[in-house]
Amino acid sequence: MPTPVAAANAYAQLARLTDPGAGLSKALGNAPAGPSFDALVKEALTSVVDAGRKSDAQAQSAASGKANMVDLVTAVAESETAITTLVTVRDRMIQAYQTILQMPI
């Protein structure tokens, strides 16, 4: 379940990974140990799926009259935010890949 605090921590971690000074240390071979890109992508996808499941469960509960509408709106908003973030990251990755392909050899 993604929360604003978890999102802020993820963005802070991403900022540390993309820090220009850190990039230089990675190029020199003394990069700090941390999660791999693969692990970060899997974690992001898992959080999006979990947010969607929570939103679906809240919608079903609201349809049967068992859930509070505030909880439903919150779950849908969290799901929407997670999906929007995932799509934005995907678009940036595609843009970076296309830029690399256009580089002269």
Contacts in CASP RR format, 6 or more apart in sequence:
PFRMAT RR
TARGET T0000
AUTHOR 0000-0000-0000
METHOD contacts of the structure
MODEL  1
MPTPVAAANAYAQLARLTDPGAGLSKALGNAPAGPSFDALVKEALTSVVD
AGRKSDAQAQSAASGKANMVDLVTAVAESETAITTLVTVRDRMIQAYQTI
LQMPI
1 47 0 8 1.000
1 50 0 8 1.000
1 51 0 8 1.000
1 54 0 8 1.000
1 78 0 8 1.000
2 47 0 8 1.000
2 48 0 8 1.000
2 50 0 8 1.000
2 51 0 8 1.000
2 78 0 8 1.000
2 81 0 8 1.000
2 82 0 8 1.000
3 78 0 8 1.000
6 47 0 8 1.000
7 81 0 8 1.000
7 85 0 8 1.000
10 44 0 8 1.000
14 40 0 8 1.000
16 22 0 8 1.000
22 31 0 8 1.000
22 32 0 8 1.000
23 31 0 8 1.000
25 31 0 8 1.000
25 32 0 8 1.000
35 43 0 8 1.000
44 85 0 8 1.000
44 86 0 8 1.000
44 89 0 8 1.000
45 86 0 8 1.000
47 82 0 8 1.000
48 79 0 8 1.000
48 82 0 8 1.000
48 83 0 8 1.000
48 86 0 8 1.000
51 75 0 8 1.000
51 78 0 8 1.000
51 79 0 8 1.000
51 82 0 8 1.000
51 83 0 8 1.000
52 75 0 8 1.000
52 79 0 8 1.000
52 82 0 8 1.000
54 75 0 8 1.000
54 78 0 8 1.000
54 79 0 8 1.000
55 75 0 8 1.000
55 76 0 8 1.000
55 78 0 8 1.000
55 79 0 8 1.000
57 75 0 8 1.000
58 67 0 8 1.000
58 71 0 8 1.000
58 72 0 8 1.000
58 75 0 8 1.000
58 76 0 8 1.000
59 72 0 8 1.000
59 75 0 8 1.000
59 76 0 8 1.000
61 67 0 8 1.000
61 72 0 8 1.000
62 68 0 8 1.000
62 69 0 8 1.000
62 72 0 8 1.000
END
